[in-house]
Amino acid sequence: MSFFDHHYNDQTARERMVRYQLEARGITNPRVLDAMRKVPRHLFVPPERVYDAYSDHALPIGEGQTISQPYMVGLMTELLDPAPSHRVLEIGTGSGYQAAILAELANEVVTIEREETLSQRAREVLESLGYRNITFVVGDGTEGYPPLAPYDGIIVTAGAPFIPQPLIEQLASGGRLVIPVGHRYEQVLTVAEKDEQGNVHVSEHGYCVFVPLIGKYGWQSETDGEWEPEGVV
Ligand code: SAM
């Protein structure tokens, strides 16, 4: 018997999450809200954190990584605005929760993760939930995934020092890239849209905090970009 059988109904927990964390903060896209009402977030967190699955914060998922705060998933998905015909690329599979939300909204999801153990765990959960429109790739997502490009939407769920050029190249015309860009410990949620002429328009949507995007077109290592206290040798 699970935590939710004992204590409360997980559907009620999701309804509250949508109402008080998403709608109350201005997320309005009904397709996004419905997807977040539907996907069982508690199946994507470690068993010892299930009681916290619908709380208003990110949670550790192992390997030093996190499942993002529900509001951040909602906001990024609303900015991406996936349509039922879209092929979407996600960089940073992590727990697989964001991939599930995307799989509810788009035709096809390609998700890349650099940590093989996380990718495998996410695949098991997503397959057990019956998702058949997700392709799992283990590798460096800063290089995108050329074999299935172009993408109608690209979402990066780790913090980048700059927008990786391969992702701009693999965006379809009319496509949209959502990515946290900035310092190691704080980023700006950034949207880059490619118009029909191939011109890119960038807009900013507030501050956020993500674990680092590590790769050829990202941070170079786990410690790259960390601040060194002045005067300490
Ligand atoms: N979207 C995830 C979810 O729903 O649980 C949360 C992702 S977590 C905040 C960021 C993930 O990005 C980590 O799992 C990390 O290993 C991964 N990551 C970092 N750099 C990467 C890269 N270059 N390519 C692919 N994945 C990367």
Boltz pocket constraint, residues with backbone or C-beta under 6 A from the ligand:
constraints:
  - pocket:
      binder: B
      contacts: [[A, 65], [A, 66], [A, 67], [A, 68], [A, 91], [A, 92], [A, 93], [A, 94], [A, 95], [A, 96], [A, 97], [A, 98], [A, 99], [A, 112], [A, 113], [A, 114], [A, 115], [A, 118], [A, 139], [A, 140], [A, 141], [A, 142], [A, 157], [A, 158], [A, 210], [A, 211], [A, 212], [A, 213], [A, 214], [A, 215], [A, 216], [A, 218]]
      max_distance: 6.0
